[in-house]
Amino acid sequence: MQPAGSDAGVTVEVRLGPRLGPGRRTVALRAGATVADLVAVLAPDLGVAAARLDGVAVAVDGEVVGRGRALRDGETLALVLPVAGG
């Protein structure tokens, strides 16, 4: 899944939480793309509004990263859903 009219600068693997969809997605984005760009591209593919993913954390190599973090080609990211209850 690549935004129309852009050069694929980075390709990342995304592991989805069970409530977001099955398995994994491979996403191609422009060079310099950030975690926020990734979330914006994933939302329609998952059939949800981007705002619904606001509370979802994104982890790279087991470490939660901010939305402004630049993506690197070949990285694997995981979407971490908030835990309900207490």
KETOR-544036 format. One record per atom (N, C-alpha, C): atom name; z, y, x; residue in one letter. Coordinates in steps of 0.02 Angstrom, whole numbers, padded with zeros to 5 digits. Example, Ala and Ser with C-alpha at 12.3 -4.5 7.8 and 13.67 -1.06 7.14 Angstrom:
2
+------+--------+--------+--------+------+
! name !     pz !     py !     px ! resn !
+------+--------+--------+--------+------+
!    N !  00390 ! -00284 !  00660 !    a !
!   CA !  00390 ! -00225 !  00615 !    a !
!    C !  00390 ! -00165 !  00660 !    a !
!    N !  00354 ! -00112 !  00642 !    s !
!   CA !  00357 ! -00053 !  00684 !    s !
!    C !  00394 !  00002 !  00645 !    s !
+------+--------+--------+--------+------+
end
This chain:
86
+------+--------+--------+--------+------+
! name !     pz !     py !     px ! resn !
+------+--------+--------+--------+------+
!    N !  00000 ! -00057 !  00043 !    m !
!   CA !  00000 !  00000 !  00000 !    m !
!    C !  00000 !  00061 !  00045 !    m !
!    N ! -00052 !  00100 !  00040 !    q !
!   CA ! -00060 !  00158 !  00084 !    q !
!    C ! -00081 !  00217 !  00043 !    q !
!    N ! -00050 !  00275 !  00053 !    p !
!   CA ! -00070 !  00334 !  00015 !    p !
!    C ! -00144 !  00349 !  00027 !    p !
!    N ! -00179 !  00368 ! -00026 !    a !
!   CA ! -00250 !  00382 ! -00021 !    a !
!    C ! -00264 !  00438 !  00028 !    a !
!    N ! -00316 !  00428 !  00068 !    g !
!   CA ! -00338 !  00481 !  00113 !    g !
!    C ! -00296 !  00490 !  00175 !    g !
!    N ! -00255 !  00442 !  00192 !    s !
!   CA ! -00214 !  00450 !  00252 !    s !
!    C ! -00228 !  00395 !  00302 !    s !
!    N ! -00216 !  00411 !  00366 !    d !
!   CA ! -00223 !  00361 !  00418 !    d !
!    C ! -00158 !  00323 !  00423 !    d !
!    N ! -00162 !  00257 !  00429 !    a !
!   CA ! -00102 !  00216 !  00434 !    a !
!    C ! -00074 !  00223 !  00504 !    a !
!    N ! -00023 !  00264 !  00511 !    g !
!   CA !  00007 !  00274 !  00577 !    g !
!    C !  00063 !  00225 !  00591 !    g !
!    N !  00100 !  00205 !  00539 !    v !
!   CA !  00154 !  00157 !  00546 !    v !
!    C !  00151 !  00107 !  00489 !    v !
!    N !  00168 !  00045 !  00505 !    t !
!   CA !  00173 ! -00007 !  00455 !    t !
!    C !  00242 ! -00036 !  00461 !    t !
!    N !  00278 ! -00039 !  00405 !    v !
!   CA !  00346 ! -00066 !  00405 !    v !
!    C !  00352 ! -00121 !  00353 !    v !
!    N !  00400 ! -00165 !  00364 !    e !
!   CA !  00419 ! -00217 !  00316 !    e !
!    C !  00480 ! -00192 !  00279 !    e !
!    N !  00482 ! -00202 !  00214 !    v !
!   CA !  00540 ! -00180 !  00175 !    v !
!    C !  00567 ! -00240 !  00136 !    v !
!    N !  00630 ! -00255 !  00147 !    r !
!   CA !  00665 ! -00307 !  00109 !    r !
!    C !  00696 ! -00274 !  00048 !    r !
!    N !  00682 ! -00302 ! -00009 !    l !
!   CA !  00707 ! -00273 ! -00072 !    l !
!    C !  00770 ! -00308 ! -00095 !    l !
!    N !  00814 ! -00271 ! -00127 !    g !
!   CA !  00872 ! -00302 ! -00159 !    g !
!    C !  00848 ! -00340 ! -00221 !    g !
!    N !  00887 ! -00390 ! -00243 !    p !
!   CA !  00865 ! -00432 ! -00299 !    p !
!    C !  00852 ! -00394 ! -00363 !    p !
!    N !  00884 ! -00338 ! -00374 !    r !
!   CA !  00872 ! -00299 ! -00435 !    r !
!    C !  00812 ! -00254 ! -00430 !    r !
!    N !  00782 ! -00248 ! -00371 !    l !
!   CA !  00725 ! -00204 ! -00362 !    l !
!    C !  00658 ! -00240 ! -00366 !    l !
!    N !  00657 ! -00303 ! -00354 !    g !
!   CA !  00594 ! -00340 ! -00355 !    g !
!    C !  00597 ! -00398 ! -00308 !    g !
!    N !  00548 ! -00440 ! -00311 !    p !
!   CA !  00548 ! -00499 ! -00269 !    p !
!    C !  00534 ! -00484 ! -00196 !    p !
!    N !  00572 ! -00514 ! -00152 !    g !
!   CA !  00558 ! -00520 ! -00081 !    g !
!    C !  00548 ! -00458 ! -00040 !    g !
!    N !  00488 ! -00452 ! -00014 !    r !
!   CA !  00472 ! -00401 !  00036 !    r !
!    C !  00408 ! -00365 !  00018 !    r !
!    N !  00401 ! -00308 !  00048 !    r !
!   CA !  00338 ! -00269 !  00043 !    r !
!    C !  00319 ! -00247 !  00113 !    r !
!    N !  00255 ! -00246 !  00127 !    t !
!   CA !  00229 ! -00216 !  00188 !    t !
!    C !  00199 ! -00150 !  00167 !    t !
!    N !  00221 ! -00096 !  00200 !    v !
!   CA !  00199 ! -00029 !  00180 !    v !
!    C !  00169 !  00007 !  00240 !    v !
!    N !  00109 !  00034 !  00231 !    a !
!   CA !  00076 !  00074 !  00283 !    a !
!    C !  00082 !  00147 !  00264 !    a !
!    N !  00105 !  00187 !  00312 !    l !
!   CA !  00116 !  00258 !  00302 !    l !
!    C !  00085 !  00298 !  00358 !    l !
!    N !  00079 !  00362 !  00348 !    r !
!   CA !  00050 !  00406 !  00400 !    r !
!    C !  00098 !  00411 !  00459 !    r !
!    N !  00071 !  00427 !  00516 !    a !
!   CA !  00112 !  00439 !  00575 !    a !
!    C !  00162 !  00495 !  00560 !    a !
!    N !  00223 !  00487 !  00582 !    g !
!   CA !  00274 !  00537 !  00570 !    g !
!    C !  00310 !  00530 !  00503 !    g !
!    N !  00293 !  00478 !  00465 !    a !
!   CA !  00325 !  00468 !  00399 !    a !
!    C !  00400 !  00455 !  00408 !    a !
!    N !  00438 !  00475 !  00358 !    t !
!   CA !  00510 !  00467 !  00359 !    t !
!    C !  00532 !  00416 !  00306 !    t !
!    N !  00596 !  00401 !  00307 !    v !
!   CA !  00625 !  00356 !  00257 !    v !
!    C !  00612 !  00385 !  00187 !    v !
!    N !  00618 !  00450 !  00179 !    a !
!   CA !  00605 !  00483 !  00114 !    a !
!    C !  00533 !  00470 !  00092 !    a !
!    N !  00485 !  00474 !  00138 !    d !
!   CA !  00415 !  00460 !  00121 !    d !
!    C !  00407 !  00388 !  00097 !    d !
!    N !  00441 !  00343 !  00132 !    l !
!   CA !  00438 !  00272 !  00113 !    l !
!    C !  00464 !  00261 !  00042 !    l !
!    N !  00521 !  00291 !  00027 !    v !
!   CA !  00551 !  00283 ! -00039 !    v !
!    C !  00504 !  00312 ! -00093 !    v !
!    N !  00473 !  00368 ! -00078 !    a !
!   CA !  00427 !  00399 ! -00126 !    a !
!    C !  00367 !  00354 ! -00140 !    a !
!    N !  00343 !  00319 ! -00089 !    v !
!   CA !  00286 !  00274 ! -00097 !    v !
!    C !  00307 !  00210 ! -00133 !    v !
!    N !  00367 !  00185 ! -00119 !    l !
!   CA !  00391 !  00123 ! -00149 !    l !
!    C !  00406 !  00130 ! -00224 !    l !
!    N !  00434 !  00187 ! -00244 !    a !
!   CA !  00457 !  00195 ! -00313 !    a !
!    C !  00405 !  00175 ! -00365 !    a !
!    N !  00345 !  00203 ! -00364 !    p !
!   CA !  00296 !  00184 ! -00415 !    p !
!    C !  00275 !  00110 ! -00410 !    p !
!    N !  00273 !  00084 ! -00349 !    d !
!   CA !  00257 !  00013 ! -00340 !    d !
!    C !  00309 ! -00032 ! -00372 !    d !
!    N !  00371 ! -00008 ! -00372 !    l !
!   CA !  00426 ! -00047 ! -00402 !    l !
!    C !  00433 ! -00032 ! -00476 !    l !
!    N !  00393 !  00015 ! -00501 !    g !
!   CA !  00395 !  00032 ! -00572 !    g !
!    C !  00455 !  00074 ! -00592 !    g !
!    N !  00481 !  00114 ! -00544 !    v !
!   CA !  00538 !  00157 ! -00559 !    v !
!    C !  00524 !  00229 ! -00537 !    v !
!    N !  00560 !  00275 ! -00566 !    a !
!   CA !  00555 !  00345 ! -00544 !    a !
!    C !  00589 !  00351 ! -00476 !    a !
!    N !  00563 !  00394 ! -00434 !    a !
!   CA !  00592 !  00404 ! -00367 !    a !
!    C !  00666 !  00422 ! -00372 !    a !
!    N !  00685 !  00460 ! -00424 !    a !
!   CA !  00755 !  00480 ! -00432 !    a !
!    C !  00801 !  00420 ! -00441 !    a !
!    N !  00775 !  00366 ! -00468 !    r !
!   CA !  00816 !  00306 ! -00478 !    r !
!    C !  00835 !  00275 ! -00411 !    r !
!    N !  00798 !  00289 ! -00359 !    l !
!   CA !  00813 !  00262 ! -00293 !    l !
!    C !  00857 !  00309 ! -00251 !    l !
!    N !  00879 !  00364 ! -00280 !    d !
!   CA !  00921 !  00412 ! -00243 !    d !
!    C !  00985 !  00380 ! -00216 !    d !
!    N !  01015 !  00335 ! -00254 !    g !
!   CA !  01077 !  00304 ! -00233 !    g !
!    C !  01069 !  00242 ! -00189 !    g !
!    N !  01007 !  00224 ! -00175 !    v !
!   CA !  00993 !  00165 ! -00134 !    v !
!    C !  00994 !  00185 ! -00060 !    v !
!    N !  01035 !  00150 ! -00022 !    a !
!   CA !  01037 !  00161 !  00050 !    a !
!    C !  00980 !  00122 !  00083 !    a !
!    N !  00958 !  00147 !  00140 !    v !
!   CA !  00906 !  00113 !  00178 !    v !
!    C !  00936 !  00096 !  00247 !    v !
!    N !  00929 !  00032 !  00266 !    a !
!   CA !  00957 !  00010 !  00330 !    a !
!    C !  00901 ! -00013 !  00376 !    a !
!    N !  00909 !  00003 !  00440 !    v !
!   CA !  00864 ! -00021 !  00492 !    v !
!    C !  00908 ! -00057 !  00543 !    v !
!    N !  00891 ! -00119 !  00556 !    d !
!   CA !  00931 ! -00160 !  00603 !    d !
!    C !  01005 ! -00160 !  00584 !    d !
!    N !  01019 ! -00164 !  00519 !    g !
!   CA !  01088 ! -00168 !  00495 !    g !
!    C !  01126 ! -00103 !  00494 !    g !
!    N !  01094 ! -00048 !  00511 !    e !
!   CA !  01126 !  00018 !  00511 !    e !
!    C !  01095 !  00063 !  00459 !    e !
!    N !  01136 !  00091 !  00416 !    v !
!   CA !  01111 !  00137 !  00364 !    v !
!    C !  01087 !  00201 !  00398 !    v !
!    N !  01027 !  00223 !  00378 !    v !
!   CA !  00997 !  00282 !  00408 !    v !
!    C !  00984 !  00334 !  00354 !    v !
!    N !  00977 !  00396 !  00374 !    g !
!   CA !  00964 !  00451 !  00328 !    g !
!    C !  00891 !  00454 !  00307 !    g !
!    N !  00879 !  00490 !  00254 !    r !
!   CA !  00811 !  00496 !  00226 !    r !
!    C !  00763 !  00534 !  00273 !    r !
!    N !  00790 !  00574 !  00317 !    g !
!   CA !  00748 !  00612 !  00363 !    g !
!    C !  00728 !  00574 !  00426 !    g !
!    N !  00752 !  00513 !  00434 !    r !
!   CA !  00737 !  00475 !  00495 !    r !
!    C !  00664 !  00455 !  00497 !    r !
!    N !  00632 !  00467 !  00553 !    a !
!   CA !  00562 !  00447 !  00562 !    a !
!    C !  00557 !  00371 !  00569 !    a !
!    N !  00505 !  00344 !  00539 !    l !
!   CA !  00493 !  00272 !  00543 !    l !
!    C !  00452 !  00255 !  00605 !    l !
!    N !  00465 !  00195 !  00631 !    r !
!   CA !  00428 !  00171 !  00689 !    r !
!    C !  00387 !  00110 !  00668 !    r !
!    N !  00328 !  00105 !  00696 !    d !
!   CA !  00283 !  00050 !  00679 !    d !
!    C !  00318 ! -00017 !  00693 !    d !
!    N !  00312 ! -00063 !  00644 !    g !
!   CA !  00339 ! -00130 !  00652 !    g !
!    C !  00411 ! -00139 !  00632 !    g !
!    N !  00445 ! -00086 !  00612 !    e !
!   CA !  00515 ! -00092 !  00593 !    e !
!    C !  00522 ! -00132 !  00528 !    e !
!    N !  00581 ! -00163 !  00521 !    t !
!   CA !  00600 ! -00196 !  00458 !    t !
!    C !  00658 ! -00157 !  00429 !    t !
!    N !  00651 ! -00137 !  00367 !    l !
!   CA !  00702 ! -00099 !  00332 !    l !
!    C !  00726 ! -00139 !  00272 !    l !
!    N !  00788 ! -00125 !  00252 !    a !
!   CA !  00815 ! -00157 !  00192 !    a !
!    C !  00840 ! -00103 !  00145 !    a !
!    N !  00826 ! -00112 !  00081 !    l !
!   CA !  00853 ! -00067 !  00031 !    l !
!    C !  00919 ! -00097 !  00009 !    l !
!    N !  00972 ! -00057 !  00013 !    v !
!   CA !  01039 ! -00080 ! -00001 !    v !
!    C !  01063 ! -00046 ! -00065 !    v !
!    N !  01071 ! -00085 ! -00118 !    l !
!   CA !  01092 ! -00057 ! -00182 !    l !
!    C !  01167 ! -00043 ! -00182 !    l !
!    N !  01187 !  00010 ! -00217 !    p !
!   CA !  01259 !  00024 ! -00222 !    p !
!    C !  01294 ! -00032 ! -00259 !    p !
!    N !  01357 ! -00044 ! -00241 !    v !
!   CA !  01396 ! -00096 ! -00272 !    v !
!    C !  01435 ! -00065 ! -00330 !    v !
!    N !  01430 ! -00095 ! -00389 !    a !
!   CA !  01465 ! -00069 ! -00447 !    a !
!    C !  01534 ! -00102 ! -00452 !    a !
!    N !  01578 ! -00069 ! -00486 !    g !
!   CA !  01644 ! -00099 ! -00498 !    g !
!    C !  01694 ! -00079 ! -00444 !    g !
!    N !  01751 ! -00110 ! -00445 !    g !
!   CA !  01799 ! -00091 ! -00395 !    g !
!    C !  01858 ! -00131 ! -00399 !    g !
+------+--------+--------+--------+------+
end
